[in-house]
Amino acid sequence: MSQAKEKGQGAQRLDQKSAKRGPAPLVKYYLVAYNVLSTIGWGYVLVATLVHLTGLGASPDVQATFLPAAFTRYLPIIPRLSSARHRLEKSVPLALVPLIRRASTTYAAVGPQTSFVQSFAILEVVHALLGWVRSPVGTTAAQVASRLYLVWGITAQFDQARTHPLYASMVLSWSLTEVVRYSFYACSLLEIESKPLLWLRYTLFYVLYITGAGSEAGLIYASLPSPPPTIPFLSSDWYGWILPLSWPFSTPRWLETLHDDFRCFMFLLWWPSLYILYTYMIRQRRKVLGTGRGRTLGQKPKTL
């Protein structure tokens, strides 16, 4: 009986030691390579965006889309807010007008690169499914899906989103966040402690989550149709000023209409989702940076 108990305790100690050691060597090397390459990819997007916004690079021609026609014909392209840049130019100081104009052409400068780098985030869902990282599968999948929908379902499909100044602020927020995040993960896997990087990882979100998610919601709204159609059982007199909702199957273009309503739903969902993620990161910051109970500055976070 005592021998069995000792064997059980020994197995438990071995499990604890293996958990502390982290992933297997080959998996660890792969994850380090993935995070380093992701850092490089997002670093390139960040530098290219800054070069474009500062006017140091050549002004690119605005591209309509870079997806094959066989794919794009199945997704709707409905005009809305095409003059957003011109209205914004009238409301900012004259010195900022060139910046607004360059921001409106950011997609032509870094759009394909951003979509390419962001698409590799699908591997993060695979990592979570295989248990190579301790991130929750559901949360990881939701975050990756929302990003992919922005790059392939919104900006790649709607010209008013591609030429909107908010695309520049979204890409800047994404690239800054991801350069810090992937660098932090790579250092954690290599057991390199960097307190400045740790502080940035759990502090920049105060600004970048708001600018990033706010820009995402703005681009979704910019892609919505205008003016709003009439819903059979609701009057557009009171709801039309909030969202341009439509009623599915009331028009021959029911697929496009359904996508319109889906984007309306996503626009409404974006704000409570931002609140949940934002407050979660605040709690994580308190734990990791030592302002919470039981944690000290520099202690590794619960998940990678």
C-alpha positions in Angstrom: 0.0 0.0 0.0 2.8 2.4 1.0 4.7 1.4 -2.2 1.7 2.2 -4.4 1.3 5.5 -2.6 5.0 6.3 -3.1 4.7 5.4 -6.8 1.7 7.7 -7.2 3.5 10.6 -5.5 6.6 9.9 -7.7 4.4 10.0 -10.9 2.8 13.2 -9.7 6.2 14.8 -9.1 7.3 13.7 -12.6 4.2 15.3 -14.1 4.9 18.5 -12.2 8.5 18.6 -13.4 7.5 17.9 -17.0 4.9 20.7 -16.8 7.6 23.1 -15.5 9.9 22.1 -18.3 7.3 23.2 -20.9 6.9 21.7 -24.4 9.1 19.0 -25.9 12.4 20.3 -27.4 11.2 20.0 -31.0 7.9 21.7 -30.2 9.8 24.4 -28.3 12.2 25.1 -31.2 9.2 25.3 -33.6 7.3 27.7 -31.3 10.4 29.9 -31.0 10.8 30.0 -34.8 7.1 30.7 -35.2 7.2 33.6 -32.8 10.4 35.0 -34.2 9.1 34.9 -37.7 5.8 36.5 -36.6 7.8 39.3 -34.9 9.7 39.9 -38.1 6.6 39.8 -40.2 4.7 42.3 -38.0 7.8 44.4 -37.7 7.9 44.7 -41.4 4.3 45.7 -41.5 4.9 48.3 -38.8 7.9 49.9 -40.5 6.2 49.9 -43.9 3.1 51.6 -42.4 5.2 54.2 -40.6 7.2 54.9 -43.8 4.0 55.3 -45.8 2.3 57.6 -43.2 5.4 59.8 -42.9 5.6 60.2 -46.6 9.1 58.7 -46.9 8.0 56.0 -49.3 6.5 56.3 -52.8 2.7 56.9 -53.0 1.1 53.7 -54.1 -1.9 53.5 -56.4 -5.1 52.5 -54.7 -5.9 48.9 -55.5 -9.5 47.7 -55.8 -8.8 44.2 -54.5 -6.1 41.5 -54.9 -8.4 38.5 -54.6 -9.3 36.3 -57.6 -12.5 37.3 -59.3 -13.8 33.8 -58.9 -13.7 34.3 -55.1 -14.8 38.0 -54.8 -18.0 37.5 -56.9 -19.5 35.5 -54.0 -19.0 38.3 -51.5 -21.0 41.6 -51.6 -19.5 45.0 -52.4 -22.0 47.7 -51.4 -21.0 51.3 -51.4 -21.0 53.3 -48.1 -19.1 56.2 -46.6 -17.0 56.5 -49.7 -16.5 60.2 -48.9 -15.4 59.6 -45.3 -11.9 60.9 -46.0 -13.1 64.1 -47.6 -15.4 64.8 -44.6 -12.6 64.1 -42.3 -10.2 66.5 -44.1 -12.7 69.3 -43.5 -12.7 68.8 -39.8 -8.9 68.6 -39.1 -6.2 71.3 -39.2 -4.8 71.9 -42.6 -1.4 70.5 -41.5 -3.0 67.1 -40.9 -4.7 66.8 -44.3 -1.6 65.1 -46.0 -1.5 62.6 -43.2 -5.2 61.8 -43.6 -4.7 61.3 -47.4 -1.8 59.0 -46.8 -3.8 57.1 -44.2 -6.5 56.6 -46.8 -4.0 54.8 -49.1 -2.4 52.6 -46.4 -4.2 49.5 -47.7 -2.5 49.9 -51.1 0.9 50.1 -49.4 0.6 47.3 -46.8 -2.8 45.6 -47.3 -1.6 42.4 -49.0 1.4 42.1 -46.6 -0.9 42.6 -43.5 -3.4 40.0 -44.8 -0.5 37.5 -45.5 1.1 37.9 -42.0 -2.3 37.8 -40.2 -3.4 34.6 -42.0 -0.6 32.7 -40.3 -2.3 33.3 -37.0 -4.5 30.2 -37.8 -1.5 28.2 -36.6 -2.1 29.6 -33.1 -5.5 27.8 -33.0 -3.7 24.6 -34.0 -1.1 25.1 -31.3 -3.8 25.4 -28.7 -5.7 22.4 -30.0 -2.5 20.3 -29.8 -1.8 21.5 -26.3 1.5 23.0 -27.3 0.5 26.3 -25.6 -1.8 26.9 -22.6 -4.0 29.4 -24.3 -7.8 28.5 -24.3 -8.8 27.1 -27.6 -12.2 29.0 -27.7 -10.7 32.4 -26.9 -7.8 31.9 -29.4 -10.1 30.8 -32.2 -12.5 33.8 -31.6 -9.6 36.3 -31.6 -8.0 34.8 -34.8 -11.4 34.6 -36.5 -12.2 38.2 -35.9 -8.9 39.3 -37.3 -9.3 37.1 -40.4 -12.8 38.5 -40.9 -11.4 42.0 -40.9 -8.7 41.3 -43.5 -10.6 39.0 -45.8 -14.3 39.7 -45.2 -14.2 43.5 -44.8 -11.1 45.3 -46.1 -10.5 42.9 -49.0 -14.1 43.2 -50.1 -15.2 46.8 -49.6 -13.5 49.7 -51.2 -14.9 52.1 -48.6 -13.0 50.1 -45.9 -9.8 49.9 -47.9 -9.7 53.6 -48.5 -10.8 54.6 -45.0 -8.2 56.4 -42.7 -9.1 54.0 -39.9 -7.4 51.2 -41.8 -4.1 52.9 -41.0 -4.8 53.2 -37.3 -6.0 49.5 -37.2 -2.8 48.2 -38.8 -0.6 50.4 -36.6 -2.4 49.1 -33.5 -2.2 45.5 -34.6 1.5 45.6 -35.6 2.6 47.4 -32.4 0.7 44.9 -30.3 2.0 41.8 -32.2 5.6 42.8 -32.3 5.6 43.1 -28.5 3.5 40.0 -28.0 5.5 37.7 -30.2 8.8 39.0 -28.9 7.5 38.4 -25.4 6.5 34.8 -26.2 9.8 34.0 -27.9 11.8 35.3 -24.9 9.5 33.4 -22.5 10.2 30.1 -24.4 13.9 30.8 -24.4 13.7 31.7 -20.6 15.0 35.2 -21.2 13.6 37.6 -18.7 13.0 41.1 -20.1 11.3 43.4 -17.7 10.8 46.3 -20.2 9.2 43.8 -22.6 7.0 42.4 -19.9 5.9 45.9 -18.9 5.1 46.8 -22.6 3.2 43.5 -23.0 0.9 44.3 -20.2 0.7 48.1 -20.6 0.4 49.0 -24.2 -3.1 47.5 -24.4 -4.5 50.4 -22.5 -4.2 52.4 -25.7 -3.8 49.9 -28.5 -6.8 47.8 -27.7 -9.0 50.9 -27.9 -7.5 52.2 -31.1 -7.4 48.8 -32.7 -10.9 47.6 -31.8 -12.3 51.1 -32.4 -10.8 51.1 -35.9 -12.1 47.6 -36.6 -15.6 48.6 -35.6 -15.3 51.8 -37.7 -14.3 49.8 -40.8 -17.2 47.3 -40.3 -19.6 50.3 -40.0 -18.1 51.9 -43.1 -18.9 48.8 -45.1 -22.6 48.8 -44.2 -25.1 49.8 -46.9 -26.8 53.2 -47.0 -29.6 54.3 -47.0 -31.2 51.6 -44.8 -33.9 49.4 -46.4 -37.3 49.1 -44.7 -37.9 46.3 -42.3 -41.4 44.9 -42.8 -42.4 45.0 -39.2 -40.3 48.0 -38.0 -40.2 51.6 -39.0 -36.9 53.0 -40.3 -37.8 56.4 -38.8 -36.5 55.4 -35.4 -33.9 52.8 -36.1 -32.4 54.1 -39.3 -30.1 56.6 -37.6 -28.6 53.9 -35.4 -27.7 51.1 -37.9 -28.7 50.5 -41.5 -30.4 47.2 -40.8 -32.2 45.2 -43.5 -34.5 42.2 -43.7 -33.1 39.0 -45.1 -34.9 37.2 -48.0 -36.9 40.4 -48.8 -34.8 41.1 -51.8 -33.4 38.9 -54.6 -29.9 39.8 -53.3 -30.6 38.0 -50.1 -27.0 36.7 -49.7 -25.7 40.3 -49.8 -28.5 41.4 -47.5 -27.7 38.6 -45.0 -24.1 39.7 -45.0 -25.3 43.3 -44.3 -27.2 42.1 -41.3 -24.2 40.0 -40.1 -22.0 43.0 -40.2 -24.6 45.0 -38.2 -24.5 42.2 -35.6 -20.7 42.2 -35.6 -20.6 46.0 -35.1 -22.8 45.7 -32.1 -20.9 42.7 -30.7 -17.5 44.4 -31.0 -18.1 46.8 -28.1 -19.0 44.3 -25.3 -16.3 42.0 -26.6 -13.8 44.9 -26.3 -15.0 45.5 -22.7 -14.6 41.8 -21.8 -11.1 41.6 -23.3 -10.0 45.0 -21.9 -11.0 44.2 -18.3 -9.4 40.7 -18.6 -6.1 42.3 -19.6 -6.4 44.8 -16.7 -6.7 41.8 -14.3 -3.8 40.0 -15.9 -1.7 43.1 -15.6 -2.4 43.4 -11.9 -1.4 39.7 -11.5 1.7 39.7 -13.7 3.2 43.1 -12.7 2.8 42.5 -9.0 -0.2 44.7 -8.1 -2.4 41.7 -7.6 -2.5 39.2 -4.8 0.1 36.4 -4.9 2.1 37.7 -7.9 5.4 39.6 -8.2 7.0 41.6 -10.9 8.5 39.5 -13.6 6.6 36.3 -12.7 5.6 34.4 -15.8 1.9 34.7 -16.8 -0.4 31.8 -16.7 -0.7 31.4 -20.5 1.5 31.9 -23.4 
